[in-house]
Amino acid sequence: MSEEQPRPKKFPWAIYWLILAAIVLLALLPVLSVLFAAFVANANGCRLDEGSVHSCMVMGSDWGETLYTFGVMGWLMLATLPLGLFAFGGWLVALIAHRIAWRHTSRRQSP
């Protein structure tokens, strides 16, 4: 009677992909807000700039101040893009270190 060998645990790729997706999303959020504001303003024939609030009627209500806020939030990308790049570097170092340690322990446990 032979005993079954325990299956080695798989590397947790899903966790790393979720963390990477969160880093990318947070880094690009200001860019996405500017794109949203520009899309809504252009679709409704409104003027959008960061100098002042312009009236923009969307579905019967004035969205000018909201679009202005979304447009000005684009300046946050001056902070979020470098921070996202730094976080990506940390993520990559953690991934490589974990993968090397995981491979080392899985080789040690296999017969």
C-alpha positions as CSV (number, residue, x, y, z in Angstrom):
1,M,0.0,0.0,0.0
2,S,1.5,3.3,-1.0
3,E,0.9,6.5,0.7
4,E,0.0,9.5,-1.4
5,Q,2.4,12.4,-1.3
6,P,0.8,15.6,-0.1
7,R,0.4,18.1,-2.9
8,P,2.7,21.0,-2.7
9,K,0.9,24.3,-2.1
10,K,0.6,26.6,-5.1
11,F,2.2,30.0,-5.1
12,P,-0.4,32.7,-4.2
13,W,-0.4,34.5,-7.5
14,A,-4.0,35.8,-7.0
15,I,-3.0,37.9,-4.0
16,Y,-0.1,39.5,-5.9
17,W,-2.3,40.3,-8.9
18,L,-4.9,41.9,-6.7
19,I,-2.3,44.0,-4.9
20,L,-0.9,45.1,-8.3
21,A,-4.4,46.0,-9.5
22,A,-4.9,48.1,-6.4
23,I,-1.6,49.9,-6.9
24,V,-2.3,50.6,-10.6
25,L,-5.9,51.8,-9.8
26,L,-4.8,54.1,-7.0
27,A,-2.0,55.5,-9.1
28,L,-4.2,56.2,-12.0
29,L,-7.3,57.4,-10.2
30,P,-6.6,61.1,-10.7
31,V,-6.0,60.5,-14.4
32,L,-9.3,58.6,-14.6
33,S,-11.1,61.5,-12.9
34,V,-9.8,64.0,-15.5
35,L,-10.8,61.7,-18.3
36,F,-14.3,61.3,-16.8
37,A,-14.7,65.1,-16.4
38,A,-13.5,65.7,-20.0
39,F,-15.8,63.0,-21.4
40,V,-18.9,64.3,-19.6
41,A,-18.1,67.9,-20.5
42,N,-17.5,67.1,-24.2
43,A,-20.6,65.0,-24.4
44,N,-22.7,67.8,-23.2
45,G,-21.0,70.7,-25.0
46,C,-19.6,72.3,-21.9
47,R,-16.4,74.2,-21.3
48,L,-14.0,72.7,-18.8
49,D,-10.8,74.2,-17.6
50,E,-9.0,74.5,-14.3
51,G,-9.2,78.3,-14.2
52,S,-12.8,78.6,-13.0
53,V,-16.1,76.8,-12.7
54,H,-18.4,76.9,-15.8
55,S,-22.0,76.0,-15.8
56,C,-22.7,72.6,-17.4
57,M,-26.2,71.2,-17.6
58,V,-26.3,67.4,-17.5
59,M,-29.7,65.7,-17.3
60,G,-31.3,68.9,-16.0
61,S,-28.9,69.7,-13.2
62,D,-25.7,71.8,-13.1
63,W,-22.6,69.6,-12.9
64,G,-20.1,72.5,-13.5
65,E,-18.7,72.4,-10.0
66,T,-18.4,68.7,-9.9
67,L,-16.7,68.5,-13.2
68,Y,-14.3,71.3,-12.2
69,T,-13.5,69.3,-9.0
70,F,-12.8,66.1,-11.0
71,G,-10.7,68.1,-13.5
72,V,-8.6,69.7,-10.8
73,M,-8.1,66.4,-9.1
74,G,-5.8,65.5,-12.0
75,W,-3.0,67.5,-10.3
76,L,-2.9,64.7,-7.7
77,M,-1.3,62.5,-10.3
78,L,1.9,64.5,-9.6
79,A,2.0,62.6,-6.3
80,T,0.1,59.3,-7.1
81,L,2.1,58.4,-10.2
82,P,5.5,58.5,-8.5
83,L,4.1,56.8,-5.4
84,G,2.5,54.2,-7.5
85,L,5.9,53.6,-9.2
86,F,7.5,53.3,-5.8
87,A,4.8,50.9,-4.6
88,F,5.2,48.8,-7.8
89,G,9.0,48.5,-7.1
90,G,8.2,47.3,-3.5
91,W,5.6,44.9,-4.9
92,L,8.1,43.5,-7.4
93,V,10.8,43.0,-4.7
94,A,8.3,41.3,-2.4
95,L,7.1,39.1,-5.2
96,I,10.6,38.0,-6.2
97,A,11.7,37.4,-2.6
98,H,8.5,35.4,-1.8
99,R,8.8,33.4,-4.9
100,I,12.5,32.5,-4.2
101,A,11.6,31.6,-0.6
102,W,8.6,29.6,-1.7
103,R,10.6,27.7,-4.3
104,H,13.4,27.0,-1.7
105,T,10.9,25.6,0.8
106,S,8.9,23.6,-1.8
107,R,12.2,21.9,-3.0
108,R,13.2,21.2,0.6
109,Q,9.8,19.5,1.4
110,S,9.7,17.3,-1.8
111,P,11.3,13.9,-1.5
